[in-house]
Amino acid sequence: MKRFAILILLILTIVQFSIFFGYTQGTEVSPSSFVHPLISNITVSSKIPFTEDPSYYSFEAYHIIPPNVTPLVIHVATNLLFNDTGLRPFYIKTYVPPGNYSMELLNVSIKEFNGTQYDRQAYIFVNGVPIFWGSTQEINNSTAEADVTMFENLLKGNVTFEPVIQNYYDAKVGITGLYELNITLYLYPGTPPKGLPNEFIPLFVNVTVPFNYSYVILNPKFDSITSSIKIPNGTYKMDALIYEEGGGNDEFWYTNEPATRSIMVYYDSHLASIVNPYETIYTGGIDLFYWKPLTSIDTLSFHNPYIIDLTPMIAYGTTANVTVSVSNLLQAYQLTGSLAYDWDIAGVMMLWVNQSNPLVGAKIITEFQNYMDSSPLFFGGYQNSEYYQEGGHYYLAYKSELMFEHGIENTSVIQYGRFYAYQTFNSIYELANLTETFSEIAKETGFYNSTLIIQGDYPISMYIDAAAVPITNPKVIPFNLSYEQEGYIDLGLHYYYSYTFDNYNKTTITNEKLYSNGGFGGIIEIINSYGGAVLVALTSNTANTVKDLSLTYLVNGKGFNEEFSAEGIQNSTVNLNGYYIYIHETFTNINPTNSLVMLNSVFIATLDLHRSARL
């Protein structure tokens, strides 16, 4: 019988039939019989070459139309080989010619070959600063892009690119895939955007990994990280950019208990921001065949940046500790006994500095912090089922006055959001739902005027039936299981971003939706106590995935709208590549006149969200 090499990470249990512990707010932790269906992150070998159009097997739906000028093209890396590299970066010295550029785009294309491999994290740092956060395709090749115009003042002169693909090689279980990485930087001549940061401080450098870039792994025993910073005198605006992703048992954190995660950012002892993580599903996640060839949302390249306006915090001092922590990790450990709830975090402080205009005084006018999490609530149900729910909300407000030698700046930031999770589950099925709704409104007036509005909504609904029946003695490793899985994923991303600096405005509106359903079955062999396995036989395989994207991209009211739709199919136990039913993509130009109505309607929706968050 043909043997496909597969490695399965069990994200809900340490071993095949772990015992969970019940937890209800206000009570001690006590043993219970909570058991979830087995859900896996799987990788599968496929030696069938991909010959369909488009030329890239997997690609980001999110595309940006650049200015109609010939770009300066810099080939940062060509066929850079990653073989068992882990978190070790390459150091690529690159010269970026100084100049005036209206837009800068980064293309990241990756080829996987030489056998089976996981979908892996893919990061790109410059001088330790994260500028790209994404992942690989599990098989064949992929391409994605990122708008890196925000880093224009970093990408000048002699810089060091540090690409990382977390590739691990293990021939004993058939994990032999290699990656080749291509990085291309496109610089489009023109008037640079106003209000770009001119200094950058990478956070969390050389903490859990011995490399000179921003990266840390948090877990229940190490659920917060602090960086001490000193910002230059003359800093008149300060933002933080945070990247995140769950790993280990928390790759599918929204199916766990607790099922909510808040990433908390502190400036000294002040809770400065809440970051709401996105429910990224990689190309081996839940059911690996959903994502061949059409990937989920926010894979390959993340395109909903977490930007936090920290300008009011300058009034607390220019020397501070910036701390990031992830909620509910300790509670997850108490419920399961597992420490493998991991979160990968990277970040950078982006500064606007004029050292000829130093800060001479400052005062805090408003500081308000309110954060509430109900903690997990469990209720018994029919047929040995359990019901779980948890919810929370937050409201943060800061306002300060910054007095510089040449002028006064008044700055305020309001953030609010809500999250709610509920599940029904037993040993063979699970229905999981999570919603996250959030908004950030920042305003600065004085010798410069700036606003930042971010509004987001991340809904996910997932259902799965999964049955694993031992064929051989499950107390003796290795042992075999007969495995069957059916289910669906309904996932969305709704993200509004508007940044104004004096008379310059950039606005993006992203609405993305994905629906996948299907299942697969076969025989798997458990090879270790942590859930590693190989697939001995694949006996069934059906999956259908549909993804739709609507993107509006405007600079000073002028830009474009992208409409994208695609459908992918799986229906074979032999050809595991799948195929596209259709790919539709259209672009429409937008001028300042017809963009005004659209932006007004979005602003009204923002106000409605604000009102409901205050109630």
Rosetta blueprint (number, residue, H / E / L):
1 M L
2 K L
3 R L
4 F E
5 A L
6 I L
7 L L
8 I L
9 L E
10 L E
11 I L
12 L L
13 T L
14 I L
15 V L
16 Q L
17 F L
18 S L
19 I L
20 F L
21 F E
22 G E
23 Y L
24 T L
25 Q L
26 G L
27 T L
28 E L
29 V L
30 S E
31 P E
32 S L
33 S L
34 F L
35 V L
36 H L
37 P L
38 L L
39 I L
40 S E
41 N E
42 I L
43 T L
44 V L
45 S L
46 S L
47 K L
48 I L
49 P L
50 F L
51 T L
52 E L
53 D L
54 P L
55 S L
56 Y L
57 Y L
58 S E
59 F E
60 E L
61 A L
62 Y L
63 H L
64 I L
65 I L
66 P L
67 P L
68 N L
69 V L
70 T L
71 P L
72 L E
73 V E
74 I E
75 H E
76 V E
77 A E
78 T E
79 N E
80 L E
81 L E
82 F E
83 N L
84 D L
85 T L
86 G L
87 L L
88 R L
89 P L
90 F L
91 Y L
92 I E
93 K E
94 T E
95 Y E
96 V E
97 P L
98 P L
99 G L
100 N L
101 Y E
102 S E
103 M E
104 E E
105 L E
106 L E
107 N E
108 V E
109 S E
110 I E
111 K E
112 E E
113 F E
114 N L
115 G L
116 T E
117 Q L
118 Y L
119 D L
120 R L
121 Q E
122 A E
123 Y E
124 I E
125 F E
126 V E
127 N L
128 G L
129 V E
130 P E
131 I E
132 F E
133 W E
134 G E
135 S E
136 T L
137 Q L
138 E L
139 I L
140 N L
141 N E
142 S E
143 T E
144 A E
145 E E
146 A E
147 D E
148 V L
149 T H
150 M H
151 F H
152 E L
153 N L
154 L L
155 L L
156 K L
157 G E
158 N E
159 V E
160 T E
161 F E
162 E E
163 P E
164 V E
165 I E
166 Q L
167 N L
168 Y L
169 Y L
170 D E
171 A H
172 K H
173 V H
174 G L
175 I E
176 T L
177 G L
178 L E
179 Y E
180 E E
181 L E
182 N E
183 I E
184 T E
185 L E
186 Y E
187 L E
188 Y E
189 P E
190 G L
191 T L
192 P L
193 P L
194 K L
195 G L
196 L L
197 P L
198 N L
199 E E
200 F E
201 I E
202 P E
203 L E
204 F L
205 V E
206 N L
207 V L
208 T L
209 V L
210 P L
211 F L
212 N L
213 Y L
214 S E
215 Y L
216 V E
217 I E
218 L E
219 N E
220 P L
221 K L
222 F E
223 D L
224 S E
225 I E
226 T E
227 S E
228 S E
229 I E
230 K E
231 I L
232 P L
233 N L
234 G L
235 T E
236 Y E
237 K E
238 M E
239 D E
240 A E
241 L E
242 I E
243 Y E
244 E E
245 E E
246 G E
247 G E
248 G E
249 N L
250 D L
251 E L
252 F L
253 W H
254 Y H
255 T H
256 N L
257 E L
258 P L
259 A L
260 T L
261 R L
262 S L
263 I E
264 M E
265 V E
266 Y E
267 Y E
268 D L
269 S L
270 H E
271 L E
272 A E
273 S E
274 I E
275 V E
276 N L
277 P L
278 Y L
279 E L
280 T L
281 I L
282 Y L
283 T L
284 G L
285 G E
286 I E
287 D L
288 L H
289 F H
290 Y H
291 W H
292 K L
293 P L
294 L L
295 T L
296 S L
297 I L
298 D L
299 T L
300 L L
301 S E
302 F L
303 H L
304 N L
305 P L
306 Y E
307 I E
308 I E
309 D E
310 L L
311 T H
312 P H
313 M H
314 I H
315 A H
316 Y H
317 G L
318 T L
319 T E
320 A E
321 N E
322 V E
323 T E
324 V E
325 S E
326 V E
327 S L
328 N L
329 L H
330 L H
331 Q H
332 A H
333 Y H
334 Q H
335 L H
336 T H
337 G L
338 S L
339 L L
340 A L
341 Y E
342 D E
343 W E
344 D E
345 I E
346 A E
347 G E
348 V E
349 M E
350 M E
351 L E
352 W E
353 V E
354 N L
355 Q L
356 S L
357 N L
358 P L
359 L E
360 V E
361 G E
362 A E
363 K E
364 I E
365 I E
366 T E
367 E E
368 F E
369 Q E
370 N E
371 Y E
372 M E
373 D E
374 S L
375 S L
376 P L
377 L E
378 F E
379 F E
380 G E
381 G L
382 Y H
383 Q H
384 N H
385 S L
386 E E
387 Y E
388 Y E
389 Q E
390 E E
391 G E
392 G E
393 H E
394 Y E
395 Y E
396 L E
397 A E
398 Y E
399 K E
400 S E
401 E E
402 L E
403 M E
404 F E
405 E L
406 H L
407 G E
408 I E
409 E E
410 N E
411 T E
412 S E
413 V E
414 I E
415 Q E
416 Y E
417 G E
418 R E
419 F E
420 Y E
421 A E
422 Y E
423 Q E
424 T E
425 F E
426 N L
427 S L
428 I L
429 Y E
430 E E
431 L E
432 A E
433 N E
434 L E
435 T E
436 E E
437 T E
438 F E
439 S E
440 E E
441 I E
442 A E
443 K E
444 E E
445 T E
446 G E
447 F L
448 Y L
449 N L
450 S E
451 T E
452 L E
453 I E
454 I E
455 Q E
456 G E
457 D E
458 Y E
459 P E
460 I E
461 S E
462 M E
463 Y E
464 I E
465 D E
466 A E
467 A E
468 A E
469 V E
470 P E
471 I L
472 T L
473 N L
474 P L
475 K L
476 V L
477 I L
478 P L
479 F E
480 N E
481 L E
482 S E
483 Y E
484 E E
485 Q E
486 E E
487 G E
488 Y E
489 I E
490 D E
491 L E
492 G E
493 L E
494 H E
495 Y E
496 Y E
497 Y E
498 S E
499 Y E
500 T E
501 F E
502 D L
503 N L
504 Y E
505 N E
506 K E
507 T E
508 T E
509 I E
510 T E
511 N E
512 E E
513 K E
514 L E
515 Y E
516 S E
517 N E
518 G E
519 G E
520 F E
521 G E
522 G E
523 I E
524 I E
525 E E
526 I E
527 I L
528 N L
529 S L
530 Y L
531 G L
532 G L
533 A E
534 V E
535 L E
536 V E
537 A E
538 L E
539 T E
540 S E
541 N E
542 T E
543 A E
544 N E
545 T E
546 V E
547 K E
548 D E
549 L E
550 S E
551 L E
552 T E
553 Y E
554 L E
555 V E
556 N L
557 G L
558 K E
559 G E
560 F E
561 N E
562 E E
563 E E
564 F E
565 S E
566 A E
567 E E
568 G E
569 I E
570 Q E
571 N L
572 S L
573 T L
574 V L
575 N L
576 L L
577 N L
578 G L
579 Y E
580 Y E
581 I E
582 Y E
583 I E
584 H E
585 E E
586 T E
587 F E
588 T E
589 N E
590 I E
591 N L
592 P H
593 T H
594 N H
595 S H
596 L H
597 V H
598 M H
599 L H
600 N H
601 S H
602 V H
603 F H
604 I H
605 A H
606 T H
607 L H
608 D H
609 L H
610 H H
611 R H
612 S H
613 A H
614 R H
615 L L
